[in-house]
Amino acid sequence: MKRFSRTMESHIIDRQSFLGFFCSNSMIKMVDEFPSFNIEGIKVPRVLIGINPFLGGSHFSKARSKYFRRIFGKVSAISDIIVKATEFGVTGIFTPASQKISKTLIETEERTGIDMTVVGTTCYTFNISKMANELDLLSDMGAKICLLHGNMVDDLLDPPNRSIKGAEEMLQLIRDKDMIPGIACHDARAMLFAKEKGYDSKIYATPVNKIGFWMSQEGLTLKIIKGIDEPLIALKPFASGRMQPEEGLEFTLSTPGVTAVAIGVSNYEEVIQDFTLAKELLHGRHL
C-alpha cells in the first residue's frame, strides 16, 4: 500500500527497480535486499527494523529511554535512521500502531521510493473498540500482518485452561480487517497454548537471545519454538543492549525455529554495524 498522495505516485517504483536509481531528490545507494519468507502470499524480509528506540523504549534504563525520547522527538530524526537502513537492504519494519511511525513511513517513502513491508502489532489494550481503531491505523500504515501485543498476551494467559483469554475474538478481528493474524509474547507458553487450541495465529514473535532476557525460564522458549510450524520473528537479539551484536545475532539467527529477526537501532553507526552483520550471517554463512 502506498502511503502518500497521488501527486507522488510518479516517483514510486518497486523495490527491485529501485536499486541504484534517483528518487525523491535523494540518491539512495541500496544493496541487495535481505532474504524473505512468505506467509499467505505476503513476502516478509527475514530482517526487520525495530522501533523501540524510536518510541522512547530502551528496556535498559530510565536514562537511556529519556535519551531516546529526546533524540527521536521529531519524525525526521526517525526517518533519517530508516533511510540509512534502506541503504543496507532493509525494507521491512516491526511496529505497533503508531501515528508517529505512520508519519515516519510516509516521509521515508517520499525520500526513498520504498514501500516498506509493515509487520504490525496492536498496542496494550483489552478494549475491542480501541483495538479496532488500532487495526485501522495499521491498515493505513500498509500492514498486511498484525500480531497481538506481547505484554497483553502474557497477561491474558490462562495456564490452568492452557488458553489465552479472548484470543479467538481478537484474532478474528484482525482477519476481519483483512490482515494476517499472529501472536507476540514473552511467555512462550502462549505459542504452545495457541497451537493446542488451534487459534488462527499464522505467525509468532518472541524474544530470542543468548542470555534469556525477557524469555521463559529454563530454556522453555527454545524448546517451544522448535515445535512451532509457523514463521517466528525473534525479538531482542541483543537483549536490549546487554550483549555484543556479533555474539547476539549469530545465536539468534542460528536458533532452530527462528525465521526472522527485528533489530532496533538508534544511530547510523548501529545501522551500519548491525545490518552489515545480519547480511553477512544470512548470505555469507547461509543461515
N, C-alpha and C positions, 0 to 999 in steps of 0.2 A: 504494500500500500504506500503510495506516495504521500508525503506529509506536508507538501507546500503547494502554493497556488498554481493555477493553470498557466500563469504568465511565466512560471519557471519550468514548465514541462519540457520545453525545447532544450533545456540544459541537462535533462536527465538521460543517462544512458545506463544500460545494465552493467553489472559488475565486471563481467568478462570483457566487455568492450571498453570499459573504463580505464583499464590498466595503462598507465603512461600517458593519458590524454589530458588536455587542458580543460578545466571545468570550473564554472562559477568563480572566475577570477583567481583561481588558485591552481598551481601545478602540484598535484599530489603524486608523489613517486611511490607507487604502491607495489609491494612484492606480491607473489602468489598468495592466494587465499589459503586458509587452513583447511585441512580435510574436513569432511562433513558427514553427517548421518541423516537418514530420512525417517520421518515419523508421519504416517498417514499422508505421504506425498509432500510434506514440507521439509525442505532442506535446511539443516541446522549446523552451523560450524561447530567443530569439536573444541574450539577455544572461543570463549565469550569474554567481553569486558564486564567486570562487576561494577557496582555503583555505590557501595557503602561509603567510600571516601567522599564521593560527590554529594551525598546527602548528610554528611557530617557524622558518620558512624565509623569508629575505629575498632571497637571491641578490644581495645588495648588500655586506654587511659582517658580520663576526662580531658586532660590537657591536649592529647592528640585529636580527640573528637572536636574540641573547640578550635584547634588549628585548622582542621578540615573545613569546618563551617565558615571560618574566616576566608580561606583562600578560594573556596568554591561558592562564595556568595552570589556570584554572577554566572549566568548561563554561559557566557562566552568563555569563562575560565574552564568550565567542564568540556565544552565543545573543542577547545584547544587540545585537551588531552585525547579526546576520542579521535579527532582528526589526525593527530600524531599516530595513534594506534592503527589507523587505517593504512598508514604507510608500511606497516609490518604485517599486513594481511588480515587485520581484524575487521570483520563485517557483521558481528553479532553482539548483542548486549543482553544481560540478565538483569531485569529491573522490576521493581514493583510499580503499580500505578502511581504516577507522579507527574504533576503539572510541570515541575521544573525539568524533569528528564524529557517530557514531551516537547518542551520548547527547545531543549538541547538537541534532540533528534532532528527537529526542523532545521535548526541552524547548521548542524553537521551535514545534512543532506544538501543544503544550499551551497555549502563550501566545498563539498567533495563529489556530489552527484551519487553518493552511495546510499541506497535504501537499506538501512541496517535491518538485519533479522532480529526481531524482538521476541525474546522469551520472557513472558511476564509473570508476575505473581500478584495475588491480592495483597492488601495490607492487613494489619491485625484488626479484624472485626468479626463479631458474631451476628451482625445485623445484615440480613439478606438484602434489604433495600440498598443499604450503603455498599454492599459488595457488588450489587448490580451496577451501581454508578461507577465503581472502580473498573469493572469489566468494560463498560462503555468507553472509559478513558483509555484503557489498554487497547481496545479496538481502534480508537482514533490514533493511537501511537503506532499502529501497524502490527500489533501482536496477533499471531495465529495460534499461539500456545500460551496457556496460563496455568500456573500451579498454585495451589492453596498455600498461604503463608506458613512458613515453618514453625514459628513460635505459636501461632494459632493452632496448628495441627497438634503440636506437642501437648497443648492444654486441653485438647478435645479427646485425647487418647482415653480409652476405657479398657484397661488391661483385663479386668475380670470377664468382660464380654468379648475381648480380643477384637475391638472395633474402634472406629473414630466417629464420635458423635456428630451427626449432621452431615457426614461426608457425602453421602449419596445425593442429598439435595443440592449441596454446594457444587459438586462436580457436574450435576445435571444443568445447573445454572450456567456453568462455563460452556457446556455443549450448546445450550440454547442461544448463547451469544456467538455461536459459530467459531469457537476456539477449541483446541485440543486440550482436554483436562489432564492435570497432573497433581502430584503432591510433593511439597517440600517439607522437610522435618529435620530435627536434630536427634530426636529419639528414633532410632532405626526400627523400632517395633512397629511404627506407623506403616512402613513399607510391607512388613510381614503381615500385619492385620489386613491391609488393603488387598494383598494378594489372596489371603484366605477368604475374605468376604466377597471377592470378585468385583471390587469397586472399579468404576470406569476411570482408572488412572493410567495413562499411556506413557507417562514419563515421571521420573522422580529427581529430586535434588536433595543432597545432604552433605554435611561436612565430611571430607576425607583427607586426613593429614597424618603425618608420621607420629605425632605426639598425642593424638587422640583429642585434640582441642575441640570442644563442643560436639563430641561424638559419644555414642553409647559406650558404657564401660565394658571392660574385659574383652575387647575385640569384637563385641556383638555387631557393630556396624559392618565390619569387614566380612563377617560370616554371612550376614543377611544379604548384602549386595551381591555376593557370589551367586545367590539363587534367584536374583531378580532378572526376569527376561526383558523387561522394558529398558529403554535408554536411561542412564543415570548421569546427571550433571554433578560433578564434585565441587563443593564449595570450600572456601577457606583452606586452600592447599598450603599456604604459608602460615597457617594457624594465626591469622591476623597479625603478622609481623613478628612472630615468635620463632621463625625458622629461616634459614638461608634459602633463597629461591631454588638453587640448584638441587639441594637435598629434598626440599619440599615437593617441587614439581615432578621430579623424577619418580618419587614414591607414589604420588597421586596418580599420575598418568599410567603407571605400570601396575596399579592395583586391579586385580580381576573384578569385573563388574562395572568399572568406570568407563563411560562413553565419552564424556566431555568434561570441561573444567571452566569455571568462571574465575577470572583473575581481576582483583581490584588494584588499581594503580592511582597514584596521586601526583606524579610529575613525569616529565619527559624521560628522565633517566630510568625510572622504573618501567616505563613503556618499552624503551629500547632493550633493557636487560631481560625483562620477563617474557615478552613476546618473541624475542630472538631465541631465548632458551626453549620456549614451547615449540617453536618451529624446528629447532634442532632435534628435540626429543621425538616429535611426531614424524618428521621427514627423515632425519638422519639415522634414527635408530628404529624407525618403523614400529612405534608402539601402537 
